[in-house]
Amino acid sequence: MRMKKGELRNFNSGNYTATVRISGSYKVYLEDITVARNLPSAEMITGRKVAVLFFDEYSPKEAVIVAVYS
C-alpha cells in the first residue's frame, strides 16, 4: 500500500467518486476514484487537498480517497 497527496478536481456525490490530480503530476488526472463514505460530501470542494490510498499503485481503480484537508 502507498499513500499519496492529491488535489480534488471534481466530485460526484451520486456514486461517491472523484477526479484527482496527484501531487507532482501536473497533466495527469485520475478519474472515478472511490471516496470513503465517512467523508461528508460538503467537504469535497474543488481545490482541496486529499490523501489517496493506493492498494496497488499500478491500478488507480484500486485507490480510495481517505481524507480531505486544507
URCORHU-V444867 format. One line per field, one symbol per residue. psi: psi as a letter, one per 30 degrees, with the letter a starting at -180 (. if undefined). A space follows every 50 residues. Layout:
psi=???
//
This chain:
psi=lkklklkkekkjfeghllkkjkkfjffkkklhkkkkffkkfffikkflkl kkkjejffjffglkkflkl.
//
